[in-house]
Amino acid sequence: MSVSFRAVLAAAFLVLSSGPGLGHGGEDHAAPSPAPAAAVPHAAQAATVPHAAQAGFAAEGDAFQVVLLPGDDGVTRLFLAGIDDNEPVAGAIIDAETANWQGRAGMDAAGVYSLAWTPPAEGADVTVTIGARGLDDLVLVSGVLPPPPPAVAPAAVEHWRHYAVGGLIGVGLAALLLLSRRRGAAVLALLLASGTATAHEGHDHAAAAVSAAPPGTVVTLPKATQFLLGIRTVRVEPREAADTVRVVGRVVPDPAGYARVQPSQPARVVSDANFPLPVPGQPVRRGQVVAVLEPTLTTLERSDKRASLYRVESEIAIQEREAARQAALGGIVAPKTVEDTRTRLDQLRRERQQLVGTALGRELVTAPLDGIVADVHIVPGEVVTVDRPMIEIVDPTRLRVEAVIHDFALAGRIAGATASSRPSEPPVPLTLLGVSPRVDALDQGIHALFAVAADSAGRLRVGMPVDVFVATGATSLRTAVPREAVAEYGGRQVVFVRTAPESFEARPVRVDKVVGSLAEIDGVHAGERVVVQGVEQLKAAR
């Protein structure tokens, strides 16, 4: 029994000692981990990384960026973008030349061109001559290689071997437990201690979870994807900007383009199919009927009005008979008498029309100007008074901005202003109309009134709160970028700097000063290009 036990124990120990060799998935868990590979140059990555179909061979000139992407169909795609704005360049004349070939590119789309050429296996240097936007440029793209062959999927892992080894270990453990409790317990402890040697699929369960990429990370984005996402850049350079102060403002209508329609007397709103009530947003023209009113009178007032109407109608009947009698007499009646009768008859008819049309009839209320209905405060059947507006009409092309200034010294140094409702939107230019000399009793500030240009008024709405950036002078910014270029990334403020045609670095920066739509930042150098459009897409592409 002891001999058989020793044999089984030796076999179990032999199996356990070979645990590091039980790596699966084609991996050698006993071998040391290879050292990390050195960084591959951008051009070589196109031939080595799995996403070679998206990588390109890039170079920059004085005015343009060029990315070459060889294909399997005998055609090499050429992506052309501006050096500063990263905008696709259309309508360019492009000639390419190598040691054994030359040709002209044809345009497929804006910024995308085709060359009927495939690089040789040993690679080639391509000289690209570009003429576009009134500029000429010469770009050398080095080491252009053909597309790599398609990757072969690895063979399937034979898991049955691992199941067989596990079954043998289980049988050995059961035999040991049957032979001796103590000896079996010891072997069981040994088996449990060696459990870490059975990691699967090369996973390192002790490794920490991968965190988000920190600032300083380089994001690689193919030029075709940049065109699709609309990535745009600007050149960092010193700028002169107006020194501004932000104050609170509100959009108000221009009095010449705003109307409040009110009744001339207490009346009831009447529903008339010929003149339906307008709805907010409906355009109206000057003189268009916007409401139908019926005066509200007491019983005594209505009796007095009707008595006046009866009196006028009686006098009209008398004058009509008199006019008919005078016409029958012909030349016997003096002409002056005939003229007086006719004048009196016209006066009585107008008086009757006024009594019927206003006091006892319906009143048609018309729009005093052309514009858009901003609000309607009435419904059919409602009784309105003279102090209550029924309908508001505004001309959306004629707006103003009212700003509240609490720095009284600043009120006398206003040189101009801009308004913005959101930081991501371009500011709206304003023209100063005047500054009130009075301090408002409600907000304890001085009100400044600005006019909005007609072509910019469509971005504002009446009553909208806005930030007004009041210009008080000029200031110099060392490294100025648009405010939308600065983003939060990895818990810090960064800008994305284009370091290569297809590479962007998340550069940590410090915002020193914000002047209007520009920000002075520390962390970039003059001449570098930062992303101003597509920042969120680059953050998501890390």
C-alpha positions in Angstrom: 0.0 0.0 0.0 2.8 2.4 0.9 4.6 1.6 -2.4 1.5 2.4 -4.4 0.9 5.5 -2.4 4.4 6.8 -3.1 4.0 6.1 -6.8 0.7 8.0 -6.9 2.2 10.8 -4.9 5.2 11.0 -7.3 2.9 11.0 -10.3 0.8 13.8 -8.8 3.8 15.9 -7.9 5.1 15.4 -11.5 1.8 16.6 -12.9 1.7 19.6 -10.6 5.3 20.6 -11.2 4.5 20.8 -14.9 1.7 23.3 -14.2 3.5 26.3 -15.9 3.5 24.2 -19.0 -0.3 23.9 -19.0 -0.8 27.3 -20.6 -3.5 27.2 -23.3 -4.5 29.1 -26.3 -1.1 28.4 -27.9 0.7 30.4 -25.1 3.8 29.4 -23.2 3.0 30.5 -19.7 6.5 29.4 -18.5 8.4 31.5 -20.9 9.2 35.1 -19.7 7.1 37.9 -21.2 8.7 39.5 -24.2 10.0 43.0 -23.9 7.7 45.7 -25.3 8.3 46.5 -28.9 9.9 49.8 -29.8 7.7 52.5 -31.3 7.1 51.9 -35.0 7.4 54.9 -37.3 4.2 56.3 -38.8 5.0 55.1 -42.3 6.0 51.6 -41.1 2.9 51.3 -39.0 0.8 51.3 -42.2 2.5 48.0 -43.2 2.5 46.3 -39.8 -0.5 47.2 -37.7 -3.8 45.3 -38.3 -5.6 48.4 -39.4 -3.3 49.0 -42.3 -6.3 49.6 -44.5 -6.9 52.8 -42.6 -3.3 54.0 -42.0 -1.5 56.1 -44.5 1.9 57.5 -45.5 1.9 61.2 -44.6 4.0 64.3 -45.2 3.5 68.0 -44.9 4.6 70.9 -47.1 4.5 74.6 -46.7 0.8 74.9 -47.6 -0.7 71.4 -47.7 -0.8 68.0 -46.0 -0.6 64.8 -48.1 -1.6 61.3 -47.1 -1.1 58.4 -49.5 -3.1 55.2 -49.0 -2.2 52.3 -51.5 -5.0 49.9 -52.3 -5.3 46.4 -53.5 -7.1 47.5 -56.7 -4.0 49.1 -58.3 -5.1 52.6 -57.2 -3.5 54.7 -54.5 -5.7 57.2 -52.7 -4.3 60.7 -52.0 -5.9 62.8 -49.3 -5.1 66.5 -49.5 -5.8 69.1 -46.7 -4.8 72.6 -45.8 -1.8 72.9 -43.6 -3.4 75.3 -41.1 -7.2 74.6 -41.3 -7.1 70.8 -42.1 -9.9 71.5 -44.5 -10.2 69.2 -47.6 -8.9 70.8 -50.7 -11.0 70.5 -53.8 -10.1 71.3 -57.4 -6.3 70.8 -57.0 -3.9 70.0 -59.8 -1.7 67.2 -58.4 1.3 65.6 -60.2 3.1 62.6 -58.6 6.4 61.2 -59.5 8.7 58.3 -58.4 12.0 56.9 -59.8 10.1 54.8 -62.4 6.7 56.4 -62.7 4.9 59.7 -63.0 1.2 60.6 -63.4 -1.6 63.1 -62.5 -4.2 62.5 -59.8 -7.9 62.6 -60.5 -10.4 64.0 -58.0 -12.9 61.6 -56.5 -14.4 64.0 -53.9 -13.4 67.1 -52.0 -9.9 66.4 -50.7 -9.8 62.8 -52.1 -7.8 62.0 -55.2 -6.8 58.8 -57.1 -3.4 57.8 -58.6 -3.2 54.9 -61.0 -0.1 53.5 -59.3 0.8 50.8 -56.8 4.1 51.0 -54.9 6.7 48.2 -55.4 7.4 45.7 -52.7 10.6 47.4 -51.7 8.8 50.8 -51.3 9.2 54.1 -53.1 9.6 57.8 -52.4 6.9 59.9 -54.0 7.3 63.5 -55.0 3.9 65.3 -55.1 3.5 68.7 -56.8 0.3 70.5 -55.8 -1.4 73.6 -57.2 -4.5 74.8 -55.4 -6.0 77.9 -53.6 -3.6 80.0 -55.6 -0.6 78.3 -54.0 2.0 75.9 -55.2 3.7 73.3 -53.0 6.1 70.4 -53.2 5.7 67.5 -50.8 8.0 64.4 -50.5 6.3 61.3 -49.1 9.0 58.7 -48.2 8.9 54.9 -47.9 5.5 54.3 -49.5 4.9 50.5 -49.3 2.2 48.3 -50.9 -0.7 47.2 -48.7 0.1 44.2 -46.5 -1.5 40.8 -47.2 -4.7 40.0 -45.3 -4.1 38.7 -41.8 -4.6 34.9 -41.3 -6.9 34.0 -38.3 -5.0 31.8 -35.7 -5.9 28.2 -35.5 -8.6 27.1 -33.0 -7.4 26.1 -29.6 -7.8 22.4 -28.8 -9.5 22.6 -25.4 -9.9 18.9 -25.1 -6.3 18.5 -24.0 -6.9 20.8 -21.0 -10.0 18.9 -20.0 -8.1 15.6 -20.2 -5.3 16.9 -17.9 -7.8 18.3 -15.5 -9.6 14.9 -15.4 -6.3 13.0 -14.6 -5.5 15.5 -11.8 -9.0 14.9 -10.4 -8.6 11.1 -10.5 -5.2 11.4 -8.8 -6.7 13.6 -6.1 -9.5 11.2 -5.4 -7.1 8.2 -5.1 -5.0 10.1 -2.6 -8.0 11.0 -0.5 -9.0 7.4 -0.4 -5.5 6.3 0.7 -5.0 8.7 3.5 -6.9 11.7 4.9 -3.7 13.5 6.0 -1.8 12.8 2.9 -4.8 13.7 0.8 -5.3 16.9 2.6 -1.7 17.8 2.1 -1.9 17.1 -1.6 -5.1 19.0 -1.9 -3.4 22.0 -0.3 -0.6 21.6 -2.8 -3.1 21.5 -5.7 -4.9 24.6 -4.5 -1.6 26.5 -4.1 -0.7 25.7 -7.7 -4.1 27.0 -9.0 -2.6 30.2 -10.2 -0.7 28.3 -12.9 -4.0 27.7 -14.8 -4.7 31.1 -16.0 -6.7 31.1 -19.2 -6.4 32.8 -22.6 -3.3 34.7 -21.4 -5.4 36.9 -19.0 -3.5 38.6 -16.2 -6.1 38.6 -13.4 -3.8 40.5 -11.1 -3.4 43.4 -13.4 -5.3 46.6 -12.6 -8.1 47.8 -14.8 -7.1 50.0 -17.7 -8.0 53.6 -16.9 -8.8 56.4 -19.3 -6.0 57.7 -21.3 -4.3 60.6 -19.5 -3.5 64.0 -21.1 -0.4 63.8 -23.3 -1.9 60.8 -25.2 -1.5 60.8 -28.9 -4.7 60.0 -30.8 -4.3 58.6 -34.3 -7.1 59.3 -36.7 -6.9 58.5 -40.4 -7.3 61.4 -42.8 -10.5 59.9 -44.3 -12.1 59.8 -40.9 -11.0 63.4 -40.2 -12.8 64.5 -43.3 -15.9 62.6 -42.3 -15.9 64.1 -38.8 -15.1 67.6 -40.0 -11.9 68.0 -37.9 -10.7 71.6 -38.3 -7.6 73.3 -36.9 -6.2 76.8 -36.5 -2.7 78.1 -36.2 -1.6 79.3 -32.8 -0.2 82.9 -33.1 -0.2 86.1 -31.1 -3.3 88.2 -31.6 -4.8 91.6 -30.8 -8.1 91.3 -29.1 -10.5 93.7 -27.5 -10.3 93.7 -23.7 -13.8 92.8 -22.6 -15.9 92.5 -19.5 -18.8 90.1 -19.3 -22.1 91.5 -18.1 -25.7 90.1 -18.1 -28.0 91.1 -20.9 -31.4 90.3 -22.3 -32.8 90.4 -25.8 -35.6 93.0 -26.2 -37.6 94.0 -29.3 -36.9 97.2 -31.3 -39.8 99.6 -30.6 -40.1 100.2 -34.4 -40.6 96.4 -34.9 -42.9 95.6 -32.0 -46.6 96.1 -31.4 -49.1 95.3 -28.7 -52.6 95.2 -30.0 -55.1 96.4 -27.4 -58.9 97.2 -27.7 -60.2 100.7 -27.8 -63.1 100.0 -25.5 -64.3 97.1 -23.3 -65.4 94.4 -25.7 -66.0 90.7 -26.1 -63.9 88.6 -28.5 -66.0 87.1 -31.3 -65.2 84.0 -33.2 -65.5 84.8 -36.9 -64.8 82.2 -39.6 -63.7 85.0 -42.0 -61.2 86.4 -39.5 -59.8 83.5 -37.3 -57.5 84.4 -34.4 -53.8 84.1 -35.3 -51.4 81.7 -33.6 -47.9 82.3 -32.3 -45.4 82.1 -35.1 -47.8 83.1 -37.8 -46.6 85.9 -40.1 -49.0 88.8 -40.5 -49.1 91.9 -42.7 -49.9 95.4 -41.8 -53.7 96.1 -42.0 -54.5 92.4 -41.7 -57.5 91.7 -39.4 -56.2 89.8 -36.3 -59.3 90.0 -34.0 -63.0 90.7 -34.1 -64.6 92.5 -31.1 -68.1 93.2 -30.0 -68.5 96.1 -27.6 -69.9 95.2 -24.1 -72.6 97.8 -23.1 -75.0 97.9 -20.1 -78.7 97.9 -20.7 -79.0 101.7 -20.2 -76.0 102.4 -22.5 -77.4 100.1 -25.2 -80.8 101.9 -24.9 -79.2 105.3 -25.3 -77.2 104.1 -28.3 -80.3 102.7 -29.9 -82.3 105.8 -29.2 -79.5 107.8 -30.9 -79.6 105.4 -33.8 -83.4 105.8 -34.2 -83.1 109.6 -34.1 -80.4 109.6 -36.8 -82.4 107.2 -39.0 -85.5 109.4 -38.6 -83.6 112.5 -39.6 -82.1 110.6 -42.6 -85.6 109.7 -43.8 -86.7 113.3 -43.5 -83.7 114.6 -45.4 -84.2 112.0 -48.1 -87.8 113.1 -48.7 -86.7 116.7 -48.7 -84.0 116.0 -51.3 -86.6 114.1 -53.4 -89.0 117.1 -53.2 -86.4 119.6 -54.2 -85.3 117.4 -57.1 -89.0 117.3 -58.3 -89.4 121.1 -58.2 -86.4 121.5 -60.5 -85.2 125.1 -60.9 -87.7 126.6 -58.5 -85.5 125.7 -55.4 -82.4 127.7 -54.9 -79.1 125.7 -55.6 -77.7 126.6 -52.1 -80.7 124.9 -50.5 -80.2 121.7 -52.5 -76.5 121.6 -51.6 -77.3 122.1 -47.9 -79.8 119.2 -47.9 -77.3 116.9 -49.7 -74.5 117.8 -47.2 -76.8 117.2 -44.1 -77.9 113.8 -45.6 -74.3 112.7 -46.0 -73.5 113.7 -42.4 -76.4 111.8 -41.0 -75.4 108.6 -42.9 -71.9 108.7 -41.6 -73.2 109.2 -38.0 -75.5 106.1 -38.4 -72.5 104.1 -39.8 -70.5 105.0 -36.7 -73.2 104.1 -34.3 -73.8 100.7 -36.0 -70.1 99.9 -36.5 -68.7 100.8 -33.1 -71.3 101.2 -30.4 -73.7 98.5 -31.5 -71.7 96.6 -34.2 -68.5 94.6 -34.4 -65.0 96.1 -34.4 -62.3 94.7 -36.7 -58.8 95.0 -35.1 -55.9 95.1 -37.6 -52.1 94.5 -37.3 -50.2 97.8 -37.2 -47.0 96.4 -38.8 -45.5 93.5 -40.7 -44.0 90.8 -38.5 -44.5 87.5 -36.6 -47.2 86.9 -34.0 -45.2 86.4 -30.7 -48.1 85.7 -28.4 -51.9 85.6 -28.3 -53.6 86.4 -24.9 -57.3 86.1 -25.8 -59.8 83.3 -26.7 -63.2 83.7 -28.3 -65.9 84.7 -25.8 -63.5 86.5 -23.5 -64.2 90.0 -22.3 -61.1 92.3 -22.7 -60.4 95.7 -21.3 -58.5 98.7 -22.8 -55.5 98.2 -20.5 -54.8 94.6 -21.5 -52.8 93.6 -24.7 -54.6 91.0 -26.8 -51.9 90.1 -29.4 -48.1 90.8 -29.6 -46.4 91.2 -32.9 -42.6 91.4 -33.4 -40.3 91.9 -36.4 -37.6 89.2 -35.8 -35.1 91.1 -37.9 -35.2 94.2 -35.6 -33.9 93.3 -32.2 -31.9 95.0 -29.4 -29.9 93.8 -26.4 -30.2 95.5 -23.0 -27.2 95.0 -20.7 -27.0 95.8 -17.0 -23.7 97.4 -16.0 -22.8 97.7 -12.3 -19.4 99.2 -12.8 -20.3 102.8 -13.3 -16.8 103.7 -14.5 -17.0 101.0 -17.2 -20.3 102.5 -18.6 -18.3 105.5 -19.9 -15.6 103.4 -21.7 -17.8 101.1 -23.9 -16.2 100.9 -27.4 -18.3 97.9 -28.7 -19.8 94.6 -27.6 -20.8 91.1 -28.6 -23.5 88.8 -27.3 -23.4 85.1 -26.9 -26.1 82.7 -25.7 -23.8 79.6 -25.6 -20.0 79.3 -25.3 -20.0 76.9 -28.3 -21.7 79.4 -30.6 -20.0 82.3 -32.4 -20.7 85.7 -30.8 -23.3 88.2 -32.2 -21.8 91.7 -32.9 -23.6 94.6 -31.3 -23.7 98.3 -31.9 -24.0 100.7 -29.0 -27.1 102.9 -29.1 -26.9 104.6 -25.8 -26.2 104.3 -22.0 -28.8 105.4 -19.6 -27.7 108.1 -17.1 -30.0 106.7 -14.4 -29.4 103.8 -12.0 -32.3 101.4 -12.1 -34.1 101.1 -8.8 -34.8 97.3 -9.3 -31.3 95.9 -10.2 -29.1 98.9 -9.1 -27.3 99.0 -12.4 -27.0 101.2 -15.5 -28.7 100.0 -18.6 -26.9 100.1 -21.9 -28.8 99.5 -25.1 -27.3 97.8 -28.2 -28.6 97.2 -31.7 -28.4 93.7 -33.3 -27.5 93.5 -37.0 -30.4 92.2 -39.2 -28.2 89.3 -40.5 -27.4 88.1 -37.0 -30.9 88.6 -35.5 -32.0 85.2 -36.5 -29.8 83.6 -33.8 -31.5 85.4 -31.0 -35.0 85.4 -29.6 -37.0 88.1 -27.7 -36.6 87.6 -23.9 -33.5 85.4 -24.3 -30.8 85.9 -21.6 -27.4 86.5 -23.1 -23.8 87.1 -22.0 -22.7 90.6 -23.2 -19.0 91.0 -23.6 -18.4 94.8 -23.4 -15.2 95.9 -25.1 -13.3 98.5 -23.2 -10.0 98.6 -25.0 -7.4 96.4 -26.8 -5.0 93.8 -25.3 -2.3 91.5 -26.7 -2.5 87.7 -26.4 0.7 85.7 -26.7 -0.8 82.4 -27.7 -4.5 82.9 -28.6 -6.9 80.2 -29.6 -10.7 80.1 -29.8 -12.3 79.2 -26.6 -13.9 76.1 -28.1 -10.5 74.6 -28.6 -10.0 74.1 -24.8 -11.7 71.0 -23.4 -11.8 68.8 -20.3 -9.9 65.6 -20.8 -8.6 63.2 -18.1 -9.5 65.8 -15.4 -7.4 68.6 -16.9 -7.8 71.3 -19.4 -6.2 70.3 -22.7 -6.1 71.3 -26.4 -5.6 68.8 -29.2 -2.4 69.7 -31.1 -1.9 68.2 -34.6 1.6 66.8 -34.5 1.3 64.9 -37.8 -1.3 64.7 -40.6 -3.0 61.8 -38.8 -1.9 62.3 -35.2 -3.2 64.6 -32.5 -1.7 65.1 -29.0 -3.9 65.9 -26.0 -1.7 68.7 -24.7 -2.3 69.9 -21.1 -2.6 73.7 -20.9 -3.4 76.5 -18.5 -5.8 79.2 -19.5 -4.3 82.5 -18.5 -6.9 84.9 -19.8 -10.2 84.9 -21.7 -10.9 87.8 -23.9 -14.2 87.6 -25.8 -14.1 84.5 -28.0 -10.3 84.0 -27.6 -8.4 82.3 -24.8 -4.7 82.9 -24.0 -3.2 79.6 -23.0 0.2 78.4 -21.7 1.4 75.0 -23.0 1.5 75.5 -26.7 3.9 77.4 -29.0 3.2 79.8 -31.8 2.9 78.0 -35.1 1.3 74.8 -33.8 -2.1 73.8 -35.0 -4.9 73.1 -32.5 -8.3 71.6 -33.1 -11.2 73.9 -32.9 -13.9 71.7 -34.5 -14.3 68.0 -33.7 -12.8 68.2 -30.2 -15.5 65.9 -28.7 -14.9 63.3 -31.5 -11.2 63.2 -30.7 -11.9 62.7 -27.0 -14.0 59.7 -27.9 -11.4 58.3 -30.2 -8.7 57.9 -27.5 
